[in-house]
């Protein structure tokens, strides 16, 4: 985790650092670094981590589908992630997609374990980034979160 995130609010810094480290590890094929970053993500406050990574997923999905998302688009995002990353768990990726889009019924869908959420979120984000850098997307997610919180 060599990237500096000092410009972010303190609760967001470890999420951004661990999230970017996880994406870098996936891209580099470094299982050890990936496991380390996933463990760090899983140990963080799930509310902060879920909000930041979920917003990042939603922004990436919206960017890839500027005319709006369809159920087929979500199925394709799920299938593409699972094809690209054989270690991805389809049910967890689906849970993450539903949560990012605000259509998850949390009362009837208990959350997967933090380690599984972190692992699959990193794989999903890496896939949705399609080679782009994560910093701009995390920054955009945090800007949107801040804007929403200021207006609430």
C-alpha positions in Angstrom: 0.0 0.0 0.0 2.4 2.6 -1.2 -0.2 5.2 -2.5 -0.8 8.2 -0.3 -4.4 9.0 0.6 -3.7 11.8 3.0 -6.1 14.1 1.2 -9.1 11.9 2.2 -11.1 12.0 5.4 -9.5 9.7 8.0 -12.2 7.0 7.9 -11.8 6.7 4.1 -8.0 6.4 4.0 -7.7 2.8 5.0 -10.5 1.7 2.7 -8.9 3.5 -0.2 -5.5 2.2 0.6 -6.6 -1.4 1.0 -9.0 -1.3 -1.9 -6.3 0.1 -4.3 -3.8 -2.5 -2.9 -6.3 -5.3 -3.6 -6.9 -4.2 -7.2 -3.1 -3.9 -7.8 -2.6 -7.4 -6.3 -5.3 -8.9 -8.6 -3.7 -7.2 -11.6 -0.2 -8.3 -10.6 -1.4 -11.9 -9.9 0.1 -11.6 -6.4 -2.0 -14.0 -4.2 -0.1 -13.1 -1.0 -0.6 -9.3 -1.5 -4.2 -9.9 -2.5 -4.8 -11.9 0.7 -3.1 -9.2 2.8 -5.2 -6.4 1.2 -8.4 -8.4 1.6 -7.7 -9.1 5.2 -7.2 -5.4 5.7 -10.5 -4.5 4.0 -12.3 -7.2 6.0 -11.0 -5.8 9.3 -12.3 -2.2 8.6 -15.6 -0.8 9.6 -18.1 -2.6 7.3 -20.3 0.5 7.0 -17.5 2.6 5.7 -16.1 -0.1 3.5 -19.5 -1.1 2.1 -20.4 2.5 1.4 -17.2 3.4 -0.4 -16.7 0.2 -2.4 -20.4 0.0 -3.2 -20.5 3.6 -4.5 -17.4 2.8 -6.5 -19.1 -0.2 -8.1 -22.2 1.8 -8.8 -20.3 4.6 -10.5 -18.3 2.1 -12.6 -21.6 0.3 -13.7 -23.2 3.7 -14.5 -20.1 4.8 -16.5 -20.2 1.6 -18.5 -24.0 2.0 -19.2 -24.7 5.7 -19.7 -28.1 5.0 -21.1 -29.2 3.1 -18.0 -28.7 -0.4 -16.6 -30.8 -3.3 -17.5 -31.1 -6.7 -15.8 -29.1 -8.1 -18.7 -26.3 -5.6 -18.0 -26.2 -6.8 -14.4 -26.1 -10.4 -15.4 -23.3 -9.7 -17.8 -21.3 -7.8 -15.1 -21.8 -10.9 -12.8 -20.8 -13.3 -15.6 -17.8 -11.3 -16.7 -16.5 -11.1 -13.2 -16.9 -14.8 -12.6 -15.3 -15.7 -15.9 -12.4 -13.3 -15.4 -11.8 -14.4 -11.8 -12.5 -18.1 -11.1 -12.2 -17.5 -7.4 -15.1 -15.1 -7.5 -18.2 -16.4 -5.7 -21.3 -15.7 -7.9 -23.7 -15.3 -5.0 -21.4 -12.8 -3.2 -20.8 -10.9 -6.4 -24.6 -10.7 -7.0 -25.1 -9.6 -3.4 -22.5 -6.8 -4.0 -24.1 -5.7 -7.3 -27.6 -5.6 -5.7 -26.2 -3.6 -2.7 -24.4 -1.2 -4.9 -27.5 -0.5 -6.9 -29.7 -0.1 -3.8 -32.0 -3.1 -4.6 -30.7 -5.4 -1.9 -33.3 -6.7 0.6 -30.9 -6.8 3.6 -33.5 -8.2 6.0 -34.0 -11.3 3.8 -30.4 -11.4 2.5 -27.9 -11.8 5.4 -24.5 -10.4 4.5 -21.7 -12.8 3.5 -18.7 -12.9 5.8 -16.5 -9.8 5.7 -13.6 -11.7 4.2 -15.9 -12.9 1.3 -17.3 -9.4 0.7 -13.8 -7.9 0.6 -12.4 -10.6 -1.7 -15.3 -10.4 -4.1 -15.6 -6.6 -4.1 -12.0 -6.3 -5.1 -12.4 -8.8 -7.9 -15.6 -7.1 -9.1 -14.1 -3.6 -9.0 -11.0 -4.9 -10.8 -13.2 -6.3 -13.5 -15.3 -3.2 -13.9 -12.3 -1.0 -14.0 -11.2 -2.7 -17.3 -7.6 -1.6 -16.9 -8.4 1.9 -15.7 -6.8 3.3 -12.5 -8.8 3.0 -9.3 -7.8 6.3 -7.7 -10.1 8.4 -9.9 -13.0 6.1 -9.1 -12.5 6.0 -5.4 -12.1 9.8 -5.4 -15.3 10.2 -7.4 -17.1 7.8 -5.0 -15.9 9.7 -1.9 -16.8 13.0 -3.5 -20.4 11.8 -4.2 -20.6 10.4 -0.6 -19.5 13.7 0.8 -21.9 15.7 -1.4 -24.8 13.4 -0.4 -24.0 13.7 3.3 -23.7 17.5 3.1 -27.1 17.7 1.4 -28.9 15.4 3.9 
